Amino acid sequence: MAKSKTLETAFEELDDLIEQMEYKETSLEESFKLYTAGMKLIKYCNDSLDKVEKKLIEINEEE
């Protein structure tokens, strides 16, 4: 996963994964791969949001 990925890009990728998983012709094996990729994206998003939250807390404490 590229470090230059934005949250917006990650959310778009998650939307695409969800659409693929909802497609009835997707095999169980492929669904598991999509699920695994989605969980990695969710972790990336959570980590990115945590960093932003910490920065906001630091800024508010400085004021």
PDB file of N, CA, C and O in Angstrom:
ATOM      1  N   MET A   1       0.844  -1.173   0.000  1.00  0.00           N
ATOM      2  CA  MET A   1       0.000   0.000   0.000  1.00  0.00           C
ATOM      3  C   MET A   1       0.892   1.239   0.000  1.00  0.00           C
ATOM      4  O   MET A   1       1.770   1.374   0.852  1.00  0.00           O
ATOM      5  N   ALA A   2       0.672   2.126  -0.936  1.00  0.00           N
ATOM      6  CA  ALA A   2       1.507   3.308  -1.067  1.00  0.00           C
ATOM      7  C   ALA A   2       1.278   4.263   0.091  1.00  0.00           C
ATOM      8  O   ALA A   2       0.156   4.437   0.566  1.00  0.00           O
ATOM      9  N   LYS A   3       2.377   4.884   0.536  1.00  0.00           N
ATOM     10  CA  LYS A   3       2.266   5.812   1.650  1.00  0.00           C
ATOM     11  C   LYS A   3       1.601   7.115   1.232  1.00  0.00           C
ATOM     12  O   LYS A   3       1.114   7.855   2.087  1.00  0.00           O
ATOM     13  N   SER A   4       1.570   7.413  -0.072  1.00  0.00           N
ATOM     14  CA  SER A   4       0.968   8.657  -0.535  1.00  0.00           C
ATOM     15  C   SER A   4      -0.541   8.539  -0.717  1.00  0.00           C
ATOM     16  O   SER A   4      -1.181   9.485  -1.176  1.00  0.00           O
ATOM     17  N   LYS A   5      -1.114   7.398  -0.366  1.00  0.00           N
ATOM     18  CA  LYS A   5      -2.556   7.195  -0.486  1.00  0.00           C
ATOM     19  C   LYS A   5      -3.280   8.168   0.446  1.00  0.00           C
ATOM     20  O   LYS A   5      -2.904   8.344   1.605  1.00  0.00           O
ATOM     21  N   THR A   6      -4.316   8.786  -0.087  1.00  0.00           N
ATOM     22  CA  THR A   6      -5.120   9.687   0.736  1.00  0.00           C
ATOM     23  C   THR A   6      -6.284   8.911   1.338  1.00  0.00           C
ATOM     24  O   THR A   6      -6.612   7.811   0.894  1.00  0.00           O
ATOM     25  N   LEU A   7      -6.894   9.494   2.342  1.00  0.00           N
ATOM     26  CA  LEU A   7      -8.074   8.872   2.937  1.00  0.00           C
ATOM     27  C   LEU A   7      -9.192   8.752   1.911  1.00  0.00           C
ATOM     28  O   LEU A   7      -9.920   7.759   1.879  1.00  0.00           O
ATOM     29  N   GLU A   8      -9.316   9.761   1.087  1.00  0.00           N
ATOM     30  CA  GLU A   8     -10.360   9.725   0.059  1.00  0.00           C
ATOM     31  C   GLU A   8     -10.151   8.541  -0.881  1.00  0.00           C
ATOM     32  O   GLU A   8     -11.101   7.836  -1.223  1.00  0.00           O
ATOM     33  N   THR A   9      -8.903   8.328  -1.297  1.00  0.00           N
ATOM     34  CA  THR A   9      -8.587   7.210  -2.179  1.00  0.00           C
ATOM     35  C   THR A   9      -8.878   5.887  -1.490  1.00  0.00           C
ATOM     36  O   THR A   9      -9.426   4.969  -2.101  1.00  0.00           O
ATOM     37  N   ALA A  10      -8.514   5.790  -0.230  1.00  0.00           N
ATOM     38  CA  ALA A  10      -8.764   4.557   0.523  1.00  0.00           C
ATOM     39  C   ALA A  10     -10.256   4.290   0.641  1.00  0.00           C
ATOM     40  O   ALA A  10     -10.688   3.145   0.507  1.00  0.00           O
ATOM     41  N   PHE A  11     -11.056   5.329   0.890  1.00  0.00           N
ATOM     42  CA  PHE A  11     -12.505   5.158   0.981  1.00  0.00           C
ATOM     43  C   PHE A  11     -13.093   4.723  -0.365  1.00  0.00           C
ATOM     44  O   PHE A  11     -14.005   3.897  -0.411  1.00  0.00           O
ATOM     45  N   GLU A  12     -12.568   5.283  -1.455  1.00  0.00           N
ATOM     46  CA  GLU A  12     -13.034   4.879  -2.785  1.00  0.00           C
ATOM     47  C   GLU A  12     -12.703   3.406  -3.040  1.00  0.00           C
ATOM     48  O   GLU A  12     -13.521   2.665  -3.583  1.00  0.00           O
ATOM     49  N   GLU A  13     -11.507   2.994  -2.647  1.00  0.00           N
ATOM     50  CA  GLU A  13     -11.123   1.596  -2.812  1.00  0.00           C
ATOM     51  C   GLU A  13     -12.012   0.680  -1.977  1.00  0.00           C
ATOM     52  O   GLU A  13     -12.385  -0.405  -2.423  1.00  0.00           O
ATOM     53  N   LEU A  14     -12.350   1.118  -0.768  1.00  0.00           N
ATOM     54  CA  LEU A  14     -13.256   0.332   0.065  1.00  0.00           C
ATOM     55  C   LEU A  14     -14.631   0.193  -0.593  1.00  0.00           C
ATOM     56  O   LEU A  14     -15.226  -0.884  -0.571  1.00  0.00           O
ATOM     57  N   ASP A  15     -15.128   1.276  -1.174  1.00  0.00           N
ATOM     58  CA  ASP A  15     -16.405   1.218  -1.876  1.00  0.00           C
ATOM     59  C   ASP A  15     -16.350   0.209  -3.025  1.00  0.00           C
ATOM     60  O   ASP A  15     -17.285  -0.565  -3.232  1.00  0.00           O
ATOM     61  N   ASP A  16     -15.245   0.231  -3.765  1.00  0.00           N
ATOM     62  CA  ASP A  16     -15.087  -0.710  -4.876  1.00  0.00           C
ATOM     63  C   ASP A  16     -15.064  -2.156  -4.378  1.00  0.00           C
ATOM     64  O   ASP A  16     -15.674  -3.039  -4.982  1.00  0.00           O
ATOM     65  N   LEU A  17     -14.351  -2.387  -3.265  1.00  0.00           N
ATOM     66  CA  LEU A  17     -14.285  -3.738  -2.709  1.00  0.00           C
ATOM     67  C   LEU A  17     -15.669  -4.224  -2.277  1.00  0.00           C
ATOM     68  O   LEU A  17     -16.034  -5.380  -2.494  1.00  0.00           O
ATOM     69  N   ILE A  18     -16.420  -3.329  -1.671  1.00  0.00           N
ATOM     70  CA  ILE A  18     -17.775  -3.696  -1.220  1.00  0.00           C
ATOM     71  C   ILE A  18     -18.651  -4.074  -2.412  1.00  0.00           C
ATOM     72  O   ILE A  18     -19.382  -5.064  -2.373  1.00  0.00           O
ATOM     73  N   GLU A  19     -18.564  -3.270  -3.471  1.00  0.00           N
ATOM     74  CA  GLU A  19     -19.347  -3.583  -4.673  1.00  0.00           C
ATOM     75  C   GLU A  19     -18.973  -4.950  -5.232  1.00  0.00           C
ATOM     76  O   GLU A  19     -19.844  -5.721  -5.634  1.00  0.00           O
ATOM     77  N   GLN A  20     -17.681  -5.251  -5.256  1.00  0.00           N
ATOM     78  CA  GLN A  20     -17.228  -6.541  -5.769  1.00  0.00           C
ATOM     79  C   GLN A  20     -17.728  -7.687  -4.891  1.00  0.00           C
ATOM     80  O   GLN A  20     -18.110  -8.742  -5.397  1.00  0.00           O
ATOM     81  N   MET A  21     -17.724  -7.474  -3.582  1.00  0.00           N
ATOM     82  CA  MET A  21     -18.177  -8.524  -2.670  1.00  0.00           C
ATOM     83  C   MET A  21     -19.683  -8.754  -2.788  1.00  0.00           C
ATOM     84  O   MET A  21     -20.158  -9.871  -2.586  1.00  0.00           O
ATOM     85  N   GLU A  22     -20.430  -7.705  -3.114  1.00  0.00           N
ATOM     86  CA  GLU A  22     -21.873  -7.829  -3.235  1.00  0.00           C
ATOM     87  C   GLU A  22     -22.296  -8.511  -4.532  1.00  0.00           C
ATOM     88  O   GLU A  22     -23.435  -8.964  -4.651  1.00  0.00           O
ATOM     89  N   TYR A  23     -21.391  -8.585  -5.499  1.00  0.00           N
ATOM     90  CA  TYR A  23     -21.697  -9.229  -6.773  1.00  0.00           C
ATOM     91  C   TYR A  23     -21.850 -10.728  -6.539  1.00  0.00           C
ATOM     92  O   TYR A  23     -20.944 -11.374  -6.013  1.00  0.00           O
ATOM     93  N   LYS A  24     -22.974 -11.270  -6.923  1.00  0.00           N
ATOM     94  CA  LYS A  24     -23.313 -12.664  -6.599  1.00  0.00           C
ATOM     95  C   LYS A  24     -22.393 -13.692  -7.237  1.00  0.00           C
ATOM     96  O   LYS A  24     -22.295 -14.816  -6.745  1.00  0.00           O
ATOM     97  N   GLU A  25     -21.721 -13.335  -8.315  1.00  0.00           N
ATOM     98  CA  GLU A  25     -20.839 -14.280  -9.001  1.00  0.00           C
ATOM     99  C   GLU A  25     -19.445 -14.364  -8.362  1.00  0.00           C
ATOM    100  O   GLU A  25     -18.626 -15.180  -8.783  1.00  0.00           O
ATOM    101  N   THR A  26     -19.172 -13.536  -7.357  1.00  0.00           N
ATOM    102  CA  THR A  26     -17.875 -13.559  -6.691  1.00  0.00           C
ATOM    103  C   THR A  26     -17.766 -14.837  -5.866  1.00  0.00           C
ATOM    104  O   THR A  26     -18.640 -15.155  -5.060  1.00  0.00           O
ATOM    105  N   SER A  27     -16.664 -15.565  -6.090  1.00  0.00           N
ATOM    106  CA  SER A  27     -16.474 -16.825  -5.370  1.00  0.00           C
ATOM    107  C   SER A  27     -16.138 -16.566  -3.903  1.00  0.00           C
ATOM    108  O   SER A  27     -15.775 -15.453  -3.521  1.00  0.00           O
ATOM    109  N   LEU A  28     -16.263 -17.590  -3.108  1.00  0.00           N
ATOM    110  CA  LEU A  28     -15.946 -17.483  -1.685  1.00  0.00           C
ATOM    111  C   LEU A  28     -14.480 -17.127  -1.491  1.00  0.00           C
ATOM    112  O   LEU A  28     -14.139 -16.301  -0.644  1.00  0.00           O
ATOM    113  N   GLU A  29     -13.618 -17.754  -2.279  1.00  0.00           N
ATOM    114  CA  GLU A  29     -12.180 -17.477  -2.180  1.00  0.00           C
ATOM    115  C   GLU A  29     -11.877 -16.019  -2.527  1.00  0.00           C
ATOM    116  O   GLU A  29     -11.106 -15.356  -1.833  1.00  0.00           O
ATOM    117  N   GLU A  30     -12.488 -15.530  -3.601  1.00  0.00           N
ATOM    118  CA  GLU A  30     -12.281 -14.143  -3.991  1.00  0.00           C
ATOM    119  C   GLU A  30     -12.866 -13.188  -2.949  1.00  0.00           C
ATOM    120  O   GLU A  30     -12.280 -12.144  -2.663  1.00  0.00           O
ATOM    121  N   SER A  31     -14.006 -13.543  -2.389  1.00  0.00           N
ATOM    122  CA  SER A  31     -14.611 -12.721  -1.333  1.00  0.00           C
ATOM    123  C   SER A  31     -13.681 -12.601  -0.135  1.00  0.00           C
ATOM    124  O   SER A  31     -13.570 -11.535   0.470  1.00  0.00           O
ATOM    125  N   PHE A  32     -13.011 -13.705   0.208  1.00  0.00           N
ATOM    126  CA  PHE A  32     -12.075 -13.666   1.333  1.00  0.00           C
ATOM    127  C   PHE A  32     -10.899 -12.750   1.028  1.00  0.00           C
ATOM    128  O   PHE A  32     -10.449 -12.008   1.901  1.00  0.00           O
ATOM    129  N   LYS A  33     -10.394 -12.794  -0.206  1.00  0.00           N
ATOM    130  CA  LYS A  33      -9.294 -11.895  -0.593  1.00  0.00           C
ATOM    131  C   LYS A  33      -9.742 -10.440  -0.527  1.00  0.00           C
ATOM    132  O   LYS A  33      -9.003  -9.576  -0.056  1.00  0.00           O
ATOM    133  N   LEU A  34     -10.952 -10.178  -1.000  1.00  0.00           N
ATOM    134  CA  LEU A  34     -11.484  -8.819  -0.954  1.00  0.00           C
ATOM    135  C   LEU A  34     -11.668  -8.356   0.491  1.00  0.00           C
ATOM    136  O   LEU A  34     -11.381  -7.206   0.823  1.00  0.00           O
ATOM    137  N   TYR A  35     -12.148  -9.256   1.345  1.00  0.00           N
ATOM    138  CA  TYR A  35     -12.337  -8.946   2.757  1.00  0.00           C
ATOM    139  C   TYR A  35     -10.996  -8.591   3.409  1.00  0.00           C
ATOM    140  O   TYR A  35     -10.894  -7.617   4.154  1.00  0.00           O
ATOM    141  N   THR A  36      -9.979  -9.393   3.116  1.00  0.00           N
ATOM    142  CA  THR A  36      -8.646  -9.150   3.678  1.00  0.00           C
ATOM    143  C   THR A  36      -8.106  -7.796   3.219  1.00  0.00           C
ATOM    144  O   THR A  36      -7.564  -7.038   4.023  1.00  0.00           O
ATOM    145  N   ALA A  37      -8.254  -7.494   1.934  1.00  0.00           N
ATOM    146  CA  ALA A  37      -7.807  -6.200   1.414  1.00  0.00           C
ATOM    147  C   ALA A  37      -8.584  -5.063   2.073  1.00  0.00           C
ATOM    148  O   ALA A  37      -8.014  -4.018   2.387  1.00  0.00           O
ATOM    149  N   GLY A  38      -9.870  -5.265   2.278  1.00  0.00           N
ATOM    150  CA  GLY A  38     -10.692  -4.249   2.936  1.00  0.00           C
ATOM    151  C   GLY A  38     -10.262  -3.995   4.370  1.00  0.00           C
ATOM    152  O   GLY A  38     -10.238  -2.850   4.821  1.00  0.00           O
ATOM    153  N   MET A  39      -9.925  -5.046   5.078  1.00  0.00           N
ATOM    154  CA  MET A  39      -9.484  -4.884   6.469  1.00  0.00           C
ATOM    155  C   MET A  39      -8.167  -4.104   6.528  1.00  0.00           C
ATOM    156  O   MET A  39      -7.962  -3.311   7.447  1.00  0.00           O
ATOM    157  N   LYS A  40      -7.285  -4.319   5.569  1.00  0.00           N
ATOM    158  CA  LYS A  40      -6.026  -3.556   5.517  1.00  0.00           C
ATOM    159  C   LYS A  40      -6.314  -2.083   5.249  1.00  0.00           C
ATOM    160  O   LYS A  40      -5.691  -1.203   5.842  1.00  0.00           O
ATOM    161  N   LEU A  41      -7.259  -1.823   4.357  1.00  0.00           N
ATOM    162  CA  LEU A  41      -7.629  -0.434   4.081  1.00  0.00           C
ATOM    163  C   LEU A  41      -8.259   0.232   5.300  1.00  0.00           C
ATOM    164  O   LEU A  41      -7.978   1.395   5.588  1.00  0.00           O
ATOM    165  N   ILE A  42      -9.102  -0.496   6.009  1.00  0.00           N
ATOM    166  CA  ILE A  42      -9.727   0.058   7.215  1.00  0.00           C
ATOM    167  C   ILE A  42      -8.662   0.382   8.262  1.00  0.00           C
ATOM    168  O   ILE A  42      -8.746   1.415   8.926  1.00  0.00           O
ATOM    169  N   LYS A  43      -7.677  -0.475   8.413  1.00  0.00           N
ATOM    170  CA  LYS A  43      -6.584  -0.208   9.362  1.00  0.00           C
ATOM    171  C   LYS A  43      -5.820   1.048   8.949  1.00  0.00           C
ATOM    172  O   LYS A  43      -5.486   1.886   9.786  1.00  0.00           O
ATOM    173  N   TYR A  44      -5.546   1.169   7.648  1.00  0.00           N
ATOM    174  CA  TYR A  44      -4.857   2.354   7.143  1.00  0.00           C
ATOM    175  C   TYR A  44      -5.670   3.619   7.465  1.00  0.00           C
ATOM    176  O   TYR A  44      -5.118   4.616   7.931  1.00  0.00           O
ATOM    177  N   CYS A  45      -6.966   3.566   7.214  1.00  0.00           N
ATOM    178  CA  CYS A  45      -7.837   4.724   7.484  1.00  0.00           C
ATOM    179  C   CYS A  45      -7.850   5.065   8.973  1.00  0.00           C
ATOM    180  O   CYS A  45      -7.736   6.233   9.345  1.00  0.00           O
ATOM    181  N   ASN A  46      -7.987   4.057   9.816  1.00  0.00           N
ATOM    182  CA  ASN A  46      -7.999   4.292  11.264  1.00  0.00           C
ATOM    183  C   ASN A  46      -6.687   4.897  11.736  1.00  0.00           C
ATOM    184  O   ASN A  46      -6.685   5.831  12.538  1.00  0.00           O
ATOM    185  N   ASP A  47      -5.573   4.373  11.244  1.00  0.00           N
ATOM    186  CA  ASP A  47      -4.266   4.912  11.626  1.00  0.00           C
ATOM    187  C   ASP A  47      -4.117   6.362  11.182  1.00  0.00           C
ATOM    188  O   ASP A  47      -3.611   7.199  11.931  1.00  0.00           O
ATOM    189  N   SER A  48      -4.563   6.657   9.952  1.00  0.00           N
ATOM    190  CA  SER A  48      -4.475   8.027   9.436  1.00  0.00           C
ATOM    191  C   SER A  48      -5.335   8.981  10.251  1.00  0.00           C
ATOM    192  O   SER A  48      -4.908  10.089  10.574  1.00  0.00           O
ATOM    193  N   LEU A  49      -6.542   8.552  10.581  1.00  0.00           N
ATOM    194  CA  LEU A  49      -7.429   9.396  11.382  1.00  0.00           C
ATOM    195  C   LEU A  49      -6.879   9.602  12.795  1.00  0.00           C
ATOM    196  O   LEU A  49      -7.021  10.685  13.363  1.00  0.00           O
ATOM    197  N   ASP A  50      -6.257   8.578  13.356  1.00  0.00           N
ATOM    198  CA  ASP A  50      -5.646   8.717  14.679  1.00  0.00           C
ATOM    199  C   ASP A  50      -4.537   9.758  14.663  1.00  0.00           C
ATOM    200  O   ASP A  50      -4.408  10.538  15.607  1.00  0.00           O
ATOM    201  N   LYS A  51      -3.736   9.782  13.604  1.00  0.00           N
ATOM    202  CA  LYS A  51      -2.654  10.769  13.499  1.00  0.00           C
ATOM    203  C   LYS A  51      -3.217  12.189  13.448  1.00  0.00           C
ATOM    204  O   LYS A  51      -2.702  13.096  14.102  1.00  0.00           O
ATOM    205  N   VAL A  52      -4.267  12.366  12.672  1.00  0.00           N
ATOM    206  CA  VAL A  52      -4.884  13.687  12.569  1.00  0.00           C
ATOM    207  C   VAL A  52      -5.468  14.102  13.921  1.00  0.00           C
ATOM    208  O   VAL A  52      -5.319  15.250  14.341  1.00  0.00           O
ATOM    209  N   GLU A  53      -6.124  13.173  14.590  1.00  0.00           N
ATOM    210  CA  GLU A  53      -6.707  13.469  15.898  1.00  0.00           C
ATOM    211  C   GLU A  53      -5.628  13.881  16.903  1.00  0.00           C
ATOM    212  O   GLU A  53      -5.821  14.825  17.670  1.00  0.00           O
ATOM    213  N   LYS A  54      -4.507  13.184  16.899  1.00  0.00           N
ATOM    214  CA  LYS A  54      -3.409  13.530  17.816  1.00  0.00           C
ATOM    215  C   LYS A  54      -2.871  14.920  17.518  1.00  0.00           C
ATOM    216  O   LYS A  54      -2.574  15.680  18.440  1.00  0.00           O
ATOM    217  N   LYS A  55      -2.740  15.262  16.232  1.00  0.00           N
ATOM    218  CA  LYS A  55      -2.261  16.596  15.867  1.00  0.00           C
ATOM    219  C   LYS A  55      -3.236  17.669  16.341  1.00  0.00           C
ATOM    220  O   LYS A  55      -2.822  18.718  16.835  1.00  0.00           O
ATOM    221  N   LEU A  56      -4.532  17.401  16.189  1.00  0.00           N
ATOM    222  CA  LEU A  56      -5.533  18.368  16.644  1.00  0.00           C
ATOM    223  C   LEU A  56      -5.477  18.561  18.158  1.00  0.00           C
ATOM    224  O   LEU A  56      -5.602  19.680  18.655  1.00  0.00           O
ATOM    225  N   ILE A  57      -5.288  17.473  18.874  1.00  0.00           N
ATOM    226  CA  ILE A  57      -5.176  17.561  20.336  1.00  0.00           C
ATOM    227  C   ILE A  57      -3.967  18.387  20.724  1.00  0.00           C
ATOM    228  O   ILE A  57      -4.045  19.217  21.631  1.00  0.00           O
ATOM    229  N   GLU A  58      -2.827  18.165  20.032  1.00  0.00           N
ATOM    230  CA  GLU A  58      -1.619  18.935  20.318  1.00  0.00           C
ATOM    231  C   GLU A  58      -1.832  20.418  20.046  1.00  0.00           C
ATOM    232  O   GLU A  58      -1.401  21.265  20.829  1.00  0.00           O
ATOM    233  N   ILE A  59      -2.496  20.732  18.939  1.00  0.00           N
ATOM    234  CA  ILE A  59      -2.744  22.133  18.594  1.00  0.00           C
ATOM    235  C   ILE A  59      -3.637  22.780  19.653  1.00  0.00           C
ATOM    236  O   ILE A  59      -3.385  23.912  20.066  1.00  0.00           O
ATOM    237  N   ASN A  60      -4.669  22.074  20.092  1.00  0.00           N
ATOM    238  CA  ASN A  60      -5.579  22.639  21.101  1.00  0.00           C
ATOM    239  C   ASN A  60      -4.887  22.813  22.436  1.00  0.00           C
ATOM    240  O   ASN A  60      -5.190  23.759  23.163  1.00  0.00           O
ATOM    241  N   GLU A  61      -3.962  21.923  22.781  1.00  0.00           N
ATOM    242  CA  GLU A  61      -3.255  22.044  24.052  1.00  0.00           C
ATOM    243  C   GLU A  61      -2.275  23.216  24.029  1.00  0.00           C
ATOM    244  O   GLU A  61      -2.018  23.819  25.071  1.00  0.00           O
ATOM    245  N   GLU A  62      -1.726  23.546  22.862  1.00  0.00           N
ATOM    246  CA  GLU A  62      -0.792  24.660  22.743  1.00  0.00           C
ATOM    247  C   GLU A  62      -1.493  25.986  22.925  1.00  0.00           C
ATOM    248  O   GLU A  62      -0.879  26.956  23.370  1.00  0.00           O
ATOM    249  N   GLU A  63      -2.773  26.046  22.587  1.00  0.00           N
ATOM    250  CA  GLU A  63      -3.521  27.306  22.695  1.00  0.00           C
ATOM    251  C   GLU A  63      -3.944  27.492  24.087  1.00  0.00           C
ATOM    252  O   GLU A  63      -4.590  28.489  24.409  1.00  0.00           O
TER     253      GLU A  63
END
